[in-house]
């Protein structure tokens, strides 16, 4: 049972980390959207000490306004995708903790789904980000190249899928052991 306690501790840690990353991703997505709105609605003629806000942004960050808009839009998409993924992972860890073991058929199925989502959601967010980048680059002037990055976590998704098979196997063994114990109990009563 020592190993099960370790698994449960890791699930508790996974649940907490998923929640923390979820909150940070929400803040990032909302902050990006608020940044776009603020930048769009601050008039170009609005001055502080005789300098416009837009020129302060362009000079201090050495980025054009088009690049700022594009970076914030891409950031919102990636943060939203990661928030969804963290929510799904958090739900898995919560359900696993409630079950008391990862070796259940429902838990294995949920872990399989988590593995698939871990592969698919980042792929979708990277593709969506690239589309948004290309559209904004076309319509806005002076948009610098953005490194959207390799946010696809195929390895982690495959690991979850393999782990789901191991958990399903463990659930099958537990079911077989329970059935064998019931048969032995019935024979002992006769």
C-alpha positions as CSV (number, residue, x, y, z in Angstrom):
1,X,0.0,0.0,0.0
2,X,3.0,2.3,0.2
3,X,3.1,2.6,-3.6
4,X,-0.6,3.5,-3.6
5,X,0.0,6.2,-1.1
6,X,2.8,7.6,-3.3
7,X,0.4,7.6,-6.3
8,X,-2.2,9.4,-4.3
9,X,0.3,12.0,-3.1
10,X,1.4,12.5,-6.8
11,X,-2.3,12.9,-7.8
12,X,-2.8,15.5,-5.1
13,X,0.3,17.4,-6.4
14,X,-1.0,17.0,-9.9
15,X,-4.4,18.4,-8.9
16,X,-2.8,21.5,-7.2
17,X,-0.3,22.1,-10.1
18,X,-3.2,21.8,-12.6
19,X,-5.2,24.4,-10.7
20,X,-2.3,26.8,-10.4
21,X,-1.4,26.6,-14.1
22,X,-5.1,26.9,-14.9
23,X,-5.4,30.2,-13.0
24,X,-2.2,31.6,-14.5
25,X,-3.4,30.7,-18.0
26,X,-6.8,32.4,-17.3
27,X,-4.9,35.5,-16.1
28,X,-2.7,35.4,-19.2
29,X,-5.6,35.0,-21.6
30,X,-7.7,37.7,-19.9
31,X,-4.7,40.0,-19.7
32,X,-3.9,39.6,-23.4
33,X,-7.5,40.4,-24.3
34,X,-7.6,43.4,-22.0
35,X,-4.2,44.5,-23.4
36,X,-5.6,44.4,-27.0
37,X,-8.7,46.4,-25.9
38,X,-6.7,49.0,-24.0
39,X,-4.2,49.4,-26.8
40,X,-7.0,49.7,-29.4
41,X,-9.0,52.3,-27.5
42,X,-6.1,54.5,-26.2
43,X,-6.1,57.3,-28.7
44,X,-2.8,57.7,-30.6
45,X,-2.8,61.4,-29.6
46,X,-3.1,60.7,-25.9
47,X,0.1,62.1,-24.4
48,X,2.0,61.9,-21.2
49,X,4.7,64.5,-20.8
50,X,4.3,65.3,-24.5
51,X,4.9,61.8,-25.7
52,X,2.2,59.6,-27.1
53,X,1.4,56.2,-25.4
54,X,1.9,54.4,-28.7
55,X,5.3,55.8,-29.2
56,X,6.3,54.8,-25.6
57,X,5.2,51.3,-26.3
58,X,7.0,51.1,-29.6
59,X,10.3,52.6,-28.3
60,X,10.5,50.8,-24.9
61,X,9.6,47.4,-26.3
62,X,11.2,47.9,-29.7
63,X,8.1,46.3,-31.2
64,X,5.6,47.8,-33.6
65,X,2.0,48.1,-32.6
66,X,1.1,45.4,-35.1
67,X,3.5,43.1,-33.4
68,X,2.0,43.9,-30.0
69,X,-1.5,43.2,-31.2
70,X,-0.4,40.0,-32.8
71,X,1.6,38.8,-29.8
72,X,-1.3,39.4,-27.5
73,X,-3.8,37.6,-29.7
74,X,-1.5,34.6,-30.1
75,X,-0.9,34.7,-26.3
76,X,-4.6,34.7,-25.6
77,X,-5.2,31.6,-27.8
78,X,-2.3,29.6,-26.3
79,X,-3.3,30.5,-22.8
80,X,-6.9,29.6,-23.4
81,X,-5.9,26.2,-24.8
82,X,-3.6,25.4,-21.9
83,X,-6.3,26.5,-19.5
84,X,-8.7,24.0,-21.0
85,X,-6.1,21.3,-20.9
86,X,-5.3,22.0,-17.2
87,X,-9.0,21.9,-16.4
88,X,-9.3,18.4,-17.9
89,X,-6.1,17.3,-16.1
90,X,-7.4,18.7,-12.8
91,X,-10.7,16.8,-13.3
92,X,-8.8,13.6,-13.9
93,X,-6.8,14.0,-10.7
94,X,-9.9,14.9,-8.7
95,X,-11.7,11.8,-9.8
96,X,-8.7,9.6,-9.3
97,X,-8.4,10.9,-5.7
98,X,-12.1,10.3,-5.1
99,X,-11.8,6.7,-6.4
100,X,-8.8,6.1,-4.2
101,X,-6.8,4.3,-6.9
102,X,-5.9,4.9,-10.6
103,X,-6.8,1.2,-11.3
104,X,-10.4,1.7,-12.3
105,X,-12.0,1.3,-15.7
106,X,-13.5,4.9,-15.5
107,X,-10.1,6.3,-14.4
108,X,-8.3,4.5,-17.3
109,X,-10.8,5.8,-19.8
110,X,-10.4,9.3,-18.4
111,X,-6.6,9.1,-18.5
112,X,-6.8,7.9,-22.1
113,X,-8.9,11.0,-23.0
114,X,-6.4,13.2,-21.1
115,X,-3.6,11.7,-23.2
116,X,-5.5,12.4,-26.4
117,X,-6.4,16.0,-25.3
118,X,-2.7,16.5,-24.3
119,X,-1.8,15.8,-27.9
120,X,-4.7,17.5,-29.7
121,X,-5.3,20.7,-27.8
122,X,-1.8,22.1,-28.2
123,X,-1.8,21.2,-31.9
124,X,-5.1,23.0,-32.3
125,X,-3.8,26.1,-30.4
126,X,-0.6,26.2,-32.4
127,X,-2.5,26.0,-35.7
128,X,-5.0,28.6,-34.6
129,X,-2.2,30.8,-33.4
130,X,-0.4,30.5,-36.8
131,X,-3.6,31.3,-38.7
132,X,-4.2,34.4,-36.5
133,X,-0.6,35.5,-37.0
134,X,-0.8,35.2,-40.7
135,X,-4.1,37.1,-40.9
136,X,-2.9,39.9,-38.6
137,X,0.4,40.0,-40.5
138,X,-1.6,40.5,-43.7
139,X,-3.8,43.3,-42.3
140,X,-1.5,45.1,-39.9
141,X,1.7,46.9,-40.9
142,X,5.1,46.0,-39.6
143,X,4.4,42.8,-37.8
144,X,7.6,41.0,-36.8
145,X,8.1,37.3,-37.0
146,X,6.7,35.6,-33.9
147,X,8.1,32.3,-32.6
148,X,5.0,30.5,-31.7
149,X,7.1,27.6,-30.5
150,X,6.7,24.0,-30.2
151,X,4.0,23.8,-27.6
152,X,2.9,20.4,-28.8
153,X,3.4,17.8,-26.1
154,X,3.1,14.5,-28.0
155,X,5.4,12.7,-25.6
156,X,3.3,13.5,-22.6
157,X,0.1,12.6,-24.4
158,X,1.6,9.2,-25.4
159,X,2.8,8.6,-21.9
160,X,-0.8,9.3,-20.6
161,X,-2.2,6.9,-23.2
162,X,0.3,4.1,-22.2
163,X,-0.4,4.8,-18.5
164,X,-4.1,4.4,-19.2
165,X,-3.5,1.0,-20.6
166,X,-1.5,0.0,-17.5
167,X,-4.3,1.4,-15.2
168,X,-6.9,-0.6,-17.2
169,X,-4.8,-3.7,-16.9
170,X,-4.6,-3.1,-13.1
171,X,-8.4,-2.7,-13.0
172,X,-8.8,-6.0,-14.9
173,X,-6.5,-7.8,-12.4
174,X,-8.4,-6.3,-9.5
175,X,-11.7,-7.4,-11.0
176,X,-10.4,-10.9,-11.6
177,X,-9.1,-11.1,-8.0
178,X,-12.4,-10.0,-6.7
179,X,-14.3,-12.6,-8.8
180,X,-11.8,-15.3,-7.7
181,X,-12.3,-14.4,-4.0
182,X,-16.1,-14.5,-4.4
183,X,-15.9,-18.0,-6.0
184,X,-13.6,-19.2,-3.2
185,X,-16.0,-17.8,-0.6
186,X,-19.0,-19.5,-2.3
187,X,-17.1,-22.8,-2.4
188,X,-16.1,-22.5,1.3
189,X,-19.8,-21.9,2.3
190,X,-20.9,-25.1,0.5
